[in-house]
Amino acid sequence: MTPRQALHQRLAALDAHLRAENPNLLPVLPTFRAFDRLLVGLGLIGPYESLTTRIPWWPMVAVLGTFSAGKSTFINGYLGEALQNTGNQAVDDKFTVICHGPQTRKEALPGTALNADPRFPFYRIADEIEKVAAGEGKRIDNYLQLKAVSGDRTKGKIFVDSPGFDADDQRRSVLRLVDHIVDLSDLVLVFFDARHPEPGAMQDTLRHLVAKTVNRADARKVCYILNQVDTTAKEDNLEAVFGAWQRAIAQAGLVSGRFYAIYDAQSAVSIEDEARRARYEARRDADLAEIHARVAEVEVARAYRIVGSIDNLVKELEGEVIPTLTAAVARWRRGVLIGDAVWLVALLGLIGGGGYALGGGVGAWLEWLMDARPQWFGEQPVRLAAALGLFAAAFLAGHGWLRGVVARSVAATLPDRFGDVDLNLRQGFLKSTRFFRSLFAKRPAGWSAGARKRIFAIREGTAVHVQRLNDIYTDPAGRRQNGKPTA
């Protein structure tokens, strides 16, 4: 299969998926393809690559947190299936992706099922793991597994259950997966254990999750959950424990956000005092209802997030990528001009007398040209033309070599994966340094007036997509009743 055929196959599969699962997003595909053509022209993606394969199209809920914080118990309770192993110790050391299937499969499918399928959020994640831990990319099955559940609550959604990560010897590859999950998820549920709410037990989670979400533009998608609060019923100190936990999170830099206190009714400790039990149950039920409502709304969040990703990419392109490439082209130009000046002086030095020391072919040519100097403007114009031609050829050969050397040097300072969709800045810069490109062209290759017009059209198309979604999910004028226009 050729790269072109592979891309067409992936686009056809995505089209079929959206028609079946979320037809409201079908009109967005042409806008992505228009952006693809623009980015190909800039050299930021390959000719047989597409942005559509670099973002997950299924809504995604991530469940992260410390060991034994009740993550798997929560997932089992929400799905109504004893899918994940539970216990007071670490019971699973892999990231488990859970999606809908024709029948429930408690037997996990290997990580390869996720790494090779562009519809899932871990497409080609083995390459990323390899970058941070050499040799680990080929061991993808040690990091990921896939399970299927036939219940209604998994339809149109993907859940990710993470292993705990508060051990001191965490591998960078695991943390890379955690960051990847947070970036791609529409809802992130961060679990803490009410039995160990003190900052010491939460240190790694605070560092790797809370502190990183403080400055996120989409920080609202992260919910912080203090689980197993039934263990505070004996002392009746839920408010004190909850407050201490919130202060620990505030010390990590988070001063706002949504916080919940819950516990699993099936495994909860017995609360003898009836009034106390009623108070704990009311708090649990209210918080669980809000969490479940947030999970149910991720399909809407994903639709807006996909449309919003286009606008974010436009801003990233104009605000970061193009200025970075422009600055790199300017550095390359200065380097080549300095090299040209040095090479020109060296050539003139050779012609002015250094050629005699060379001996052989080059020395003989230079000697011949020097003997011809008094006659250059007289009776031997052929020698003059030959001299100038040889000089120009030598200069251009050196200039071409310098262009390549300086370009490779500057390219080494640029990333080959930049931003949320892994734009190849290094490839885009090298496209701007090809030999047929003028050394004095200040704009990166592909960034023309026509490209800016296409950017404007893409931005306008994004606004239309947002308005269309608003028309689906909102009705400010009150003209619809039960989803239909009123008379």
C-alpha positions as CSV (number, residue, x, y, z in Angstrom):
1,M,0.0,0.0,0.0
2,T,1.4,3.4,-1.0
3,P,1.4,6.4,1.5
4,R,-1.3,8.0,-0.6
5,Q,-3.5,4.9,-0.4
6,A,-2.9,4.6,3.3
7,L,-4.0,8.2,3.9
8,H,-7.1,7.8,1.8
9,Q,-8.0,4.6,3.7
10,R,-7.6,6.4,7.1
11,L,-9.8,9.3,5.9
12,A,-12.4,7.0,4.6
13,A,-12.5,5.2,8.0
14,L,-12.8,8.5,9.8
15,D,-15.6,9.6,7.6
16,A,-17.5,6.3,8.2
17,H,-16.9,6.6,11.9
18,L,-18.3,10.1,12.1
19,R,-21.3,9.3,10.0
20,A,-22.2,6.5,12.5
21,E,-21.1,8.1,15.8
22,N,-21.1,11.9,15.5
23,P,-22.4,13.3,12.1
24,N,-22.4,16.8,13.6
25,L,-18.6,16.8,13.0
26,L,-18.7,15.7,9.4
27,P,-18.7,19.4,8.1
28,V,-15.4,20.0,9.9
29,L,-13.5,17.5,7.8
30,P,-13.1,19.8,4.7
31,T,-11.7,22.5,6.9
32,F,-9.1,20.1,8.2
33,R,-8.2,19.1,4.7
34,A,-7.8,22.7,3.7
35,F,-5.4,23.2,6.6
36,D,-3.6,20.0,5.5
37,R,-2.8,21.6,2.1
38,L,-1.6,24.8,3.8
39,L,0.7,22.9,6.1
40,V,2.1,20.7,3.3
41,G,2.9,23.9,1.4
42,L,4.8,25.1,4.5
43,G,6.6,21.8,4.8
44,L,5.3,21.3,8.3
45,I,3.6,18.0,7.5
46,G,4.4,15.5,4.8
47,P,2.4,15.3,1.5
48,Y,0.6,12.1,2.6
49,E,-0.1,13.2,6.2
50,S,-3.2,14.8,7.7
51,L,-4.2,16.6,10.9
52,T,-7.2,14.4,11.1
53,T,-5.0,11.5,12.1
54,R,-3.3,13.5,14.9
55,I,-6.2,14.2,17.1
56,P,-8.6,11.7,18.8
57,W,-12.1,11.9,17.5
58,W,-13.8,9.9,20.3
59,P,-14.6,11.7,23.5
60,M,-12.1,10.7,26.2
61,V,-12.3,10.5,30.0
62,A,-9.1,10.0,31.9
63,V,-9.0,8.6,35.4
64,L,-5.7,9.3,37.1
65,G,-4.3,9.5,40.6
66,T,-2.4,7.8,43.4
67,F,-2.1,4.1,44.1
68,S,-5.2,2.6,45.8
69,A,-7.2,5.8,45.5
70,G,-10.2,3.9,44.2
71,K,-9.9,4.7,40.5
72,S,-10.7,1.2,39.2
73,T,-13.5,0.9,41.8
74,F,-15.0,4.1,40.5
75,I,-14.8,2.9,36.8
76,N,-16.4,-0.4,37.7
77,G,-19.2,1.3,39.5
78,Y,-19.8,3.8,36.7
79,L,-19.8,1.1,34.0
80,G,-21.8,-1.4,36.0
81,E,-19.2,-4.1,35.3
82,A,-16.5,-5.6,37.4
83,L,-14.0,-4.9,34.6
84,Q,-10.9,-3.7,36.5
85,N,-9.1,-5.4,39.3
86,T,-9.4,-3.5,42.6
87,G,-7.6,-3.7,45.9
88,N,-5.6,-1.9,48.6
89,Q,-2.3,-2.4,46.7
90,A,-1.2,-1.6,43.2
91,V,-3.2,-4.1,41.1
92,D,-2.4,-2.9,37.6
93,D,0.7,-1.5,36.1
94,K,-0.7,-0.6,32.7
95,F,-2.8,2.1,31.2
96,T,-6.1,0.5,30.4
97,V,-8.2,2.0,27.5
98,I,-11.9,1.0,27.8
99,C,-14.3,1.4,24.9
100,H,-17.6,0.1,23.7
101,G,-17.7,-3.4,22.1
102,P,-20.4,-5.8,21.0
103,Q,-19.7,-7.8,24.1
104,T,-17.8,-7.2,27.3
105,R,-14.2,-8.5,27.2
106,K,-12.5,-8.7,30.6
107,E,-9.5,-10.3,28.7
108,A,-7.4,-7.3,27.6
109,L,-6.2,-6.8,24.1
110,P,-2.5,-5.9,23.7
111,G,-1.1,-2.4,23.4
112,T,-0.5,-2.9,19.7
113,A,-4.2,-2.6,19.2
114,L,-3.9,1.0,20.3
115,N,-0.6,2.0,18.9
116,A,-1.5,1.0,15.3
117,D,-5.1,2.4,15.2
118,P,-5.3,6.2,14.4
119,R,-8.8,6.4,15.8
120,F,-7.4,5.9,19.4
121,P,-5.5,8.4,21.4
122,F,-2.4,6.3,21.5
123,Y,-1.7,6.1,17.8
124,R,2.0,5.6,17.3
125,I,2.7,6.4,21.0
126,A,5.5,3.8,20.8
127,D,7.6,6.4,18.9
128,E,7.1,8.9,21.8
129,I,8.0,6.3,24.4
130,E,11.2,5.5,22.4
131,K,12.2,9.1,22.5
132,V,12.3,9.3,26.3
133,A,13.3,5.7,27.0
134,A,15.4,4.0,24.3
135,G,14.3,0.4,23.7
136,E,10.9,0.8,25.5
137,G,9.0,1.6,22.3
138,K,9.0,-2.0,21.2
139,R,7.6,-3.0,24.6
140,I,4.4,-1.2,24.1
141,D,2.4,-4.1,25.5
142,N,4.0,-3.5,28.9
143,Y,2.4,0.0,29.0
144,L,-1.0,-0.3,27.3
145,Q,-4.0,-2.6,27.1
146,L,-7.5,-2.4,25.6
147,K,-10.8,-3.7,27.0
148,A,-14.3,-3.6,25.6
149,V,-17.6,-3.2,27.5
150,S,-21.0,-3.6,25.9
151,G,-22.9,-1.3,28.3
152,D,-24.6,2.0,27.1
153,R,-22.3,4.2,29.2
154,T,-19.3,3.4,27.0
155,K,-21.0,4.2,23.7
156,G,-19.2,7.0,21.9
157,K,-16.6,7.4,24.7
158,I,-13.2,6.2,25.6
159,F,-12.1,5.8,29.3
160,V,-8.5,5.5,30.3
161,D,-7.7,4.0,33.7
162,S,-4.1,4.7,34.7
163,P,-1.8,2.9,37.1
164,G,-0.9,4.8,40.2
165,F,2.2,6.9,39.8
166,D,3.3,8.1,43.2
167,A,6.3,5.8,43.4
168,D,9.8,7.4,43.6
169,D,11.2,5.4,40.8
170,Q,8.7,6.4,38.1
171,R,10.0,6.0,34.6
172,R,9.9,8.9,32.3
173,S,8.0,6.9,29.7
174,V,5.1,6.5,32.1
175,L,5.0,10.2,32.9
176,R,5.1,10.9,29.1
177,L,2.0,8.8,28.7
178,V,0.3,10.7,31.6
179,D,1.1,14.1,30.0
180,H,-0.2,12.7,26.6
181,I,-3.5,11.6,28.3
182,V,-4.1,14.9,30.0
183,D,-3.5,16.8,26.7
184,L,-6.0,14.7,24.7
185,S,-8.7,14.1,27.3
186,D,-12.0,16.0,27.4
187,L,-12.4,15.2,31.1
188,V,-9.7,14.4,33.6
189,L,-10.7,12.9,37.0
190,V,-7.7,13.1,39.5
191,F,-8.3,10.7,42.4
192,F,-6.7,11.1,45.9
193,D,-7.1,8.7,48.9
194,A,-8.9,10.2,51.9
195,R,-7.0,7.8,54.1
196,H,-3.7,9.5,53.1
197,P,-4.6,13.0,52.2
198,E,-1.4,14.6,53.6
199,P,1.0,16.3,51.1
200,G,3.7,13.7,51.5
201,A,1.5,10.9,50.1
202,M,0.4,13.1,47.2
203,Q,3.8,14.6,46.4
204,D,4.3,13.0,43.0
205,T,0.7,13.4,41.9
206,L,0.7,17.0,42.9
207,R,3.9,17.6,40.9
208,H,2.9,15.7,37.8
209,L,-0.7,16.6,37.6
210,V,-1.8,19.5,39.7
211,A,1.1,21.9,39.1
212,K,1.0,21.2,35.3
213,T,-2.7,22.1,35.0
214,V,-2.5,25.4,36.8
215,N,-1.7,27.4,33.6
216,R,-3.6,25.3,31.2
217,A,-6.2,27.0,29.0
218,D,-8.5,24.0,29.4
219,A,-7.9,23.6,33.2
220,R,-11.7,23.4,33.8
221,K,-11.7,19.9,32.3
222,V,-9.7,18.6,35.4
223,C,-11.7,17.6,38.4
224,Y,-10.1,16.7,41.8
225,I,-11.7,13.9,43.8
226,L,-11.1,13.0,47.3
227,N,-12.2,9.3,47.4
228,Q,-13.0,6.9,50.2
229,V,-14.2,9.7,52.5
230,D,-16.3,7.2,54.4
231,T,-13.2,6.4,56.4
232,T,-13.5,9.8,58.0
233,A,-17.0,9.0,59.4
234,K,-15.7,7.4,62.6
235,E,-14.1,10.6,63.7
236,D,-16.7,12.7,61.8
237,N,-14.0,14.9,60.5
238,L,-14.8,15.0,56.8
239,E,-14.6,18.8,56.6
240,A,-11.2,18.9,58.3
241,V,-9.7,16.2,56.0
242,F,-11.3,17.9,53.0
243,G,-9.8,21.2,54.0
244,A,-6.4,19.8,54.5
245,W,-6.5,18.2,51.1
246,Q,-7.5,21.4,49.5
247,R,-4.7,23.3,51.2
248,A,-2.2,20.7,49.9
249,I,-3.4,21.2,46.4
250,A,-3.3,25.0,46.8
251,Q,0.3,24.7,47.8
252,A,1.0,23.2,44.4
253,G,-0.3,26.4,42.9
254,L,-4.0,25.5,42.3
255,V,-6.2,28.1,43.9
256,S,-9.4,27.3,42.0
257,G,-11.1,24.3,40.5
258,R,-13.9,21.8,41.2
259,F,-13.4,19.5,44.2
260,Y,-15.4,16.5,45.1
261,A,-15.7,14.1,48.0
262,I,-17.1,10.6,47.3
263,Y,-16.9,6.9,48.3
264,D,-18.1,3.6,46.9
265,A,-21.3,2.5,48.6
266,Q,-20.6,-1.2,48.1
267,S,-17.2,-1.2,49.8
268,A,-17.8,1.6,52.3
269,V,-17.3,1.2,56.1
270,S,-20.4,0.9,58.1
271,I,-21.7,4.2,59.6
272,E,-23.7,3.5,62.6
273,D,-25.0,7.0,63.4
274,E,-28.1,7.4,61.2
275,A,-27.9,11.2,60.9
276,R,-24.2,11.1,60.1
277,R,-24.7,8.4,57.5
278,A,-27.5,10.4,55.9
279,R,-25.2,13.5,55.8
280,Y,-22.3,11.5,54.2
281,E,-24.6,9.8,51.7
282,A,-26.1,13.1,50.7
283,R,-22.7,14.6,50.1
284,R,-21.6,11.5,48.2
285,D,-24.7,11.3,46.0
286,A,-24.6,15.0,45.1
287,D,-20.9,14.9,44.1
288,L,-21.3,11.6,42.2
289,A,-24.3,13.0,40.3
290,E,-22.2,16.0,39.2
291,I,-19.3,13.9,38.2
292,H,-21.6,11.5,36.2
293,A,-23.1,14.6,34.5
294,R,-19.7,15.8,33.5
295,V,-18.9,12.4,32.0
296,A,-22.1,12.4,30.1
297,E,-21.3,15.8,28.6
298,V,-17.9,14.8,27.1
299,E,-19.4,14.3,23.7
300,V,-20.4,17.9,23.5
301,A,-17.0,19.0,24.9
302,R,-15.2,16.9,22.3
303,A,-17.2,18.5,19.4
304,Y,-16.2,22.0,20.6
305,R,-12.7,20.9,21.4
306,I,-12.1,19.5,17.8
307,V,-13.5,22.7,16.2
308,G,-11.5,24.8,18.7
309,S,-8.3,22.9,17.9
310,I,-8.4,24.4,14.4
311,D,-8.5,28.0,15.8
312,N,-5.8,27.1,18.3
313,L,-3.6,25.8,15.5
314,V,-4.1,29.0,13.5
315,K,-3.0,31.0,16.5
316,E,0.0,28.6,17.1
317,L,0.9,28.9,13.4
318,E,0.8,32.7,13.2
319,G,2.0,33.4,16.7
320,E,4.8,30.8,17.2
321,V,5.6,28.7,14.1
322,I,5.9,31.4,11.4
323,P,8.0,33.7,13.7
324,T,10.2,30.8,14.6
325,L,10.8,29.8,11.0
326,T,11.3,33.4,10.0
327,A,13.9,33.9,12.7
328,A,15.6,30.6,11.6
329,V,15.7,31.7,8.0
330,A,17.3,35.0,9.1
331,R,20.0,33.2,11.1
332,W,20.6,31.0,8.1
333,R,20.9,34.0,5.8
334,R,23.4,35.7,8.1
335,G,25.5,32.6,8.4
336,V,25.6,32.1,4.6
337,L,26.5,35.7,3.9
338,I,29.3,35.6,6.4
339,G,30.5,32.4,4.8
340,D,30.3,33.8,1.3
341,A,32.4,36.8,2.4
342,V,35.1,34.5,3.8
343,W,35.0,32.3,0.7
344,L,35.2,35.4,-1.6
345,V,38.3,36.7,0.2
346,A,39.9,33.3,0.1
347,L,39.3,33.1,-3.7
348,L,40.7,36.5,-4.3
349,G,43.7,35.6,-2.2
350,L,44.3,32.5,-4.3
351,I,44.1,34.5,-7.5
352,G,46.3,37.2,-6.2
353,G,49.2,34.9,-5.6
354,G,48.4,31.9,-3.6
355,G,47.9,29.8,-6.7
356,Y,51.7,29.4,-7.3
357,A,52.0,27.4,-4.1
358,L,49.3,25.0,-5.1
359,G,51.1,23.3,-8.0
360,G,49.5,21.0,-10.5
361,G,46.1,21.7,-12.1
362,V,44.6,24.6,-9.9
363,G,48.0,26.4,-9.7
364,A,48.4,26.1,-13.5
365,W,45.0,27.6,-14.1
366,L,45.6,30.5,-11.8
367,E,49.0,31.1,-13.3
368,W,47.4,31.1,-16.8
369,L,44.8,33.6,-15.6
370,M,47.4,35.9,-14.0
371,D,49.5,36.0,-17.1
372,A,46.4,37.0,-19.0
373,R,45.5,40.0,-16.7
374,P,47.2,42.7,-18.7
375,Q,45.3,41.7,-21.8
376,W,41.9,41.2,-20.2
377,F,40.5,44.4,-21.6
378,G,42.4,44.2,-24.8
379,E,42.9,41.5,-27.3
380,Q,41.9,38.4,-25.4
381,P,38.2,38.7,-24.3
382,V,37.8,34.9,-24.5
383,R,40.3,34.5,-21.6
384,L,38.4,37.2,-19.7
385,A,35.2,35.3,-20.1
386,A,36.9,32.0,-19.1
387,A,38.4,33.7,-16.1
388,L,35.1,35.1,-14.9
389,G,33.3,31.9,-15.5
390,L,35.8,29.9,-13.5
391,F,35.7,32.4,-10.7
392,A,31.9,32.4,-10.7
393,A,31.8,28.6,-10.8
394,A,34.2,28.3,-7.8
395,F,32.3,30.9,-5.8
396,L,28.9,29.3,-6.5
397,A,30.2,25.8,-5.6
398,G,31.4,27.2,-2.3
399,H,28.1,29.1,-1.8
400,G,26.0,26.0,-2.4
401,W,28.1,24.0,0.0
402,L,27.8,26.8,2.6
403,R,24.0,26.9,2.2
404,G,23.7,23.2,3.1
405,V,26.2,23.3,6.0
406,V,24.6,26.4,7.6
407,A,21.0,25.0,7.0
408,R,21.8,21.7,8.7
409,S,23.4,23.6,11.6
410,V,20.3,25.8,12.1
411,A,17.9,22.9,11.5
412,A,19.5,20.9,14.4
413,T,18.2,23.6,16.8
414,L,14.6,23.2,15.6
415,P,12.2,20.5,16.8
416,D,10.8,17.9,14.4
417,R,7.6,17.7,16.6
418,F,6.1,21.0,17.8
419,G,2.7,21.8,19.4
420,D,-0.3,19.6,19.9
421,V,-0.3,18.1,16.4
422,D,3.5,17.6,16.1
423,L,4.4,20.1,13.3
424,N,7.8,19.5,11.8
425,L,9.6,22.8,12.1
426,R,12.8,21.3,11.0
427,Q,11.3,20.1,7.8
428,G,9.6,23.4,7.2
429,F,12.8,25.3,7.7
430,L,14.8,23.1,5.3
431,K,12.1,23.6,2.7
432,S,12.9,27.4,2.9
433,T,16.7,26.8,2.3
434,R,16.5,24.8,-1.0
435,F,18.9,25.9,-3.7
436,F,16.3,27.5,-5.9
437,R,15.0,29.7,-3.0
438,S,16.5,33.2,-2.9
439,L,18.9,33.8,-0.1
440,F,17.1,37.1,0.5
441,A,13.6,35.8,0.8
442,K,12.5,36.8,4.3
443,R,9.4,34.7,4.6
444,P,9.4,30.9,5.0
445,A,8.6,28.9,1.9
446,G,4.8,28.6,1.5
447,W,4.0,31.6,3.6
448,S,2.6,33.9,0.9
449,A,-0.3,36.3,0.5
450,G,-2.3,33.4,-0.8
451,A,-1.5,31.3,2.3
452,R,-2.7,34.2,4.5
453,K,-5.9,34.3,2.6
454,R,-6.4,30.6,3.1
455,I,-5.8,31.1,6.8
456,F,-8.5,33.8,6.9
457,A,-10.9,31.4,5.1
458,I,-10.1,28.6,7.6
459,R,-10.7,30.9,10.5
460,E,-14.0,32.0,9.1
461,G,-15.0,28.4,8.5
462,T,-14.2,27.6,12.2
463,A,-16.5,30.4,13.3
464,V,-19.3,28.8,11.1
465,H,-18.7,25.4,12.7
466,V,-18.9,26.9,16.2
467,Q,-22.2,28.7,15.3
468,R,-23.6,25.4,13.9
469,L,-22.7,23.6,17.2
470,N,-24.3,26.4,19.2
471,D,-27.5,26.0,17.1
472,I,-27.5,22.3,18.0
473,Y,-26.8,22.6,21.7
474,T,-28.3,26.0,22.6
475,D,-31.5,28.0,21.9
476,P,-31.1,31.6,23.2
477,A,-34.2,32.8,21.5
478,G,-36.3,29.9,22.9
479,R,-37.7,29.0,19.5
480,R,-37.3,25.2,20.0
481,Q,-39.3,22.9,22.2
482,N,-38.0,19.4,22.9
483,G,-35.4,19.9,20.1
484,K,-38.0,21.2,17.6
485,P,-38.8,24.7,16.5
486,T,-41.9,26.2,18.1
487,A,-44.7,27.7,16.2
